[in-house]
């Protein structure tokens, strides 16, 4: 695979890692101070730590996909599912709950962009 093709097939994974890892850390340790979001019970704290672990686990797989060819297709598939799952969840929330802050609307656009980019790669490139 030439360097241009490697860039095209992996850049979205790098972008995802650069966004998802800090988000995971915020969810796990700094949610109340950075997002003005208060967790009141141990169960709520546990849920957000679990989400942190899930986000970090997917990020680890995407990093493997960047550096090891045998993990690339799995990384692209999971990135597509992860990002489109978040994006469609946000659409459902907008429909049921109303329009959130601009940051979350922008996040949904980014999630759809990354998710559909992964879908495009799976349909157009041999991974």
N, C-alpha and C positions, 0 to 999 in steps of 0.2 A: 504494500500500500504506500503510495507516494505521500510526501509531507502535506500537500494540499488536501488530499483525500482524508488523511488522518485528522487534520484540523477540522474539516467539515463533519466527520463522524464523531468527534470527541468534544468539541467546544461546548456543547450544551451540557455535557456531564460536568465539566469544570465549572461552568456558571452555576449549575445546580448545587454543587458542593460548596461553592463560595457563598451561596445564599442559605442553604439548608443547615450547614454546620453552625453558623452563628445563631440562627433561629432556634436550633435545638438547645444550645446553651442558654439562650434567653428563656425558653420554655422550662428548662430544668432548674435554673438558678436565679433568674432575675426578672421573672414575669411581672411581679408587682411593681418594681421600680422603673422598668422601662416601658411598660405598656399600660400603666394605670389600671391594672387588673388585679383584684385581690382574691387570693385563695384562702378559704376559711377552714377547711377540714384536712385531715391527713389523707383522706381518700382523694381529694382534689389535688393535693401535692403529689400523691402517688401517680395519679393519672397523667399529670404533666411530665413527671420524670419518665414514665413509660413512653410517652410520645417522644421525649428527648432521645431515649434509647432507640426507638424505631427510626427516627430521622438520622441518627448517627450510624445505625446499621445500614440503611440504604446508601448513605454517603460513602461508607466503606466499600460497598459493592461498586458504586460508580467510580471510585478511585481505582479499584481493581480493573474495571473496564477501560480506564484511561491508559493504564500501564501494561495490562496483559490482554493480548488479543483474544484468548480463549474465554474471557469474561465480558467482552465488548457487547455481544448480542444480548446477553442477560441484563447487562447494565442499561442498555437502551430500552429494552422491554420494561424493566422495572421503573425506569425514569418516566416512561410514557404513562404507566399505570398510576404512579405516585402523583405526577403533576396533573393529569386529567382528572384523577379522583379528587384532588384538592379543588381544582377549578370548577368541576361540576357540583361539588359540595357547596362552594361559595354561591354558585348560581341558584341552587336550591334555597340557600339562606336568604339571598336577595329576594327571591320570589315569596318566601314565607315570612321573612322577618323585616324586610326593607333594605334600603341601600346603606351599607356601612361607610366608615370613613374612607377618604380617598386612598389611604395607604393600602387598605384591604381590596379596594377596587383595582388599584394598580397591581397588587399581588396576584389577583385572579387573572388579569391580562398576561402577566408574566408566566403564570402556571400554564395557561392555555398555550402560550407561545412555545414554551419548552416541551410541553406534552405533544403538541401537534408536530413540532420539529422532529421529535423521536418517532412519531408515526410515519412521517415523511421518509426518514432514514430507513425505517424497516421496509417500506414499500418500494423505495427507489434504489437502495444500495444493497450490495451483497455483504452481509455481515457474518 
